[in-house]
Amino acid sequence: MSEIPGDLKFLKSHEWARVESDGTVTVGISDHAQSLLGDLVYVELPGVGDRVQAGNACAVVESVKAASDVYAPVSGEVVAINEALNDKPETINEDAYGEGWIFVVKMENKDELGELLDPDAYAELIEGEDH
C-alpha cells in the first residue's frame, strides 16, 4: 500500500482533501479507493461554478468493475476541474494524490475540515476494512 501523504484530510468514503495556500481545497480519491476500483475508464467531473455540499456526491469515477460516487469533503464552489481526466482517467490509478486530483473547491466553511479524518485515522479505517 502506498504512503498516505501527511498534509491530506479524508472522508470515510475515501476522498482526500488538501488545503492549498490560497485557501482552496483540492479533492481526489485515495490510492486505496483507486486500487479497490481497478482500472478507471471514465470520470464524470463537476462543472466549474457548481456548488457542492459537504458529504454530497458531486462526481463519478467509473472502472471496469464499478461506478462510484465522489463526495465533496467541504462545501463551496467548484473553481477548477482536472480536464486531463477526460482523456486519461487512468491518471488517478497512476498518481491518486498528485496528477490524479479531480476538482478544486473554494471552501465556504473551514470548520468542515474538522469533520474529516487525519491520515492516521484514515490508515486505521482502511486497515479495519482489510480484515
C-alpha atoms as one frame of an Amber mdcrd trajectory, in Angstrom:
protein
   0.000   0.000   0.000   1.285   3.455  -0.805   2.193   6.081   1.752  -0.656
   8.357   2.793   0.521  11.978   2.455   0.522  13.770   5.810  -0.988  17.007
   4.502  -4.305  15.444   3.495  -7.656  15.015   5.228 -10.032  12.187   4.320
 -13.687  11.281   4.171 -14.693   7.786   5.280 -15.837   7.285   1.670 -12.164
   7.549   0.561 -11.974  11.068  -0.845  -8.984  13.191   0.094  -8.815  16.949
   0.601  -5.715  19.128   0.560  -5.964  22.747   1.680  -3.881  24.885  -0.674
  -2.032  28.086   0.263  -4.815  30.198  -1.289  -7.454  28.528   0.906  -8.977
  26.419  -1.858  -9.326  22.672  -1.360  -8.107  20.159  -3.938 -10.091  16.898
  -3.937  -9.381  13.412  -5.229  -9.908   9.778  -4.303  -7.425   7.855  -2.206
  -4.891   5.403  -3.523  -6.769   2.742  -1.545 -10.029   3.605  -3.341  -8.489
   3.529  -6.802  -6.892   0.140  -6.081 -10.272  -1.260  -4.995 -11.953   0.104
  -8.116  -9.290  -1.136 -10.510  -8.533   0.448 -13.872 -10.527   3.643 -14.240
 -12.132   4.165 -17.636 -14.253   7.283 -17.117 -14.546  10.258 -14.783 -17.644
  12.443 -14.624 -16.409  15.804 -13.377 -18.490  18.505 -11.713 -18.790  21.794
 -13.581 -16.763  24.885 -12.751 -19.149  27.163 -10.875 -21.152  24.244  -9.441
 -21.971  24.487  -5.754 -21.104  21.371  -3.800 -22.254  20.407  -0.319 -20.014
  18.545   2.123 -20.922  14.860   2.109 -22.908  15.011  -1.133 -21.971  13.246
  -4.357 -20.624  15.644  -6.983 -18.578  13.492  -9.380 -18.356   9.869 -10.522
 -15.406   7.595 -11.210 -16.043   4.507 -13.288 -13.835   1.464 -13.610 -14.183
  -1.781 -15.484 -15.625  -3.189 -12.218 -17.934  -0.476 -10.888 -19.034   3.141
 -10.841 -18.503   5.055  -7.629 -19.719   8.450  -6.499 -17.153  11.012  -5.396
 -18.321  13.032  -2.392 -17.378  16.610  -1.577 -15.322  16.837   1.622 -16.259
  20.505   2.084 -18.983  22.831   0.855 -18.288  25.565  -1.645 -17.950  26.459
  -5.296 -16.029  24.347  -7.778 -13.312  26.642  -9.159 -11.279  24.123 -11.194
 -11.628  20.628 -12.611  -8.955  18.272 -13.859  -9.952  18.163 -17.517  -6.978
  15.906 -18.311  -9.001  13.094 -16.713 -11.462  13.240 -19.624  -8.762  11.780
 -21.862  -6.740   9.897 -19.250  -8.891   8.724 -16.322  -6.173   6.178 -15.511
  -4.096   9.108 -14.197  -5.977   8.547 -10.924  -4.680   4.950 -10.855  -1.135
   6.135 -11.522  -0.967   9.161  -9.200  -4.024   9.348  -6.923  -2.533  12.041
  -4.651  -0.884  14.138  -7.372  -1.816  14.450 -11.041  -4.976  12.412 -10.381
  -6.773  15.194  -8.479 -10.394  15.602  -9.545 -11.585  19.112  -8.656 -10.855
  22.206  -6.561 -13.381  23.874  -4.252 -13.414  27.400  -2.887 -14.312  26.426
   0.673 -17.103  28.279   2.490 -16.672  26.886   5.993 -13.248  25.950   7.357
 -14.929  24.193  10.285 -15.929  21.388   7.916 -12.267  20.356   7.745 -12.553
  19.340  11.395 -15.093  16.681  10.404 -12.541  14.917   8.194 -10.119  12.151
   9.158  -6.422  12.841   9.524  -4.001  10.466   7.736  -3.551   8.237  10.817
  -7.288   7.844  11.385  -7.755   7.118   7.673  -4.994   4.480   7.774  -6.799
   2.844  10.718 -10.076   2.923   8.792  -8.666   1.140   5.762  -6.756  -1.336
   7.918 -10.054  -2.208   9.555 -11.639  -2.763   6.133  -8.916  -5.167   5.105
  -9.687  -7.577   7.967
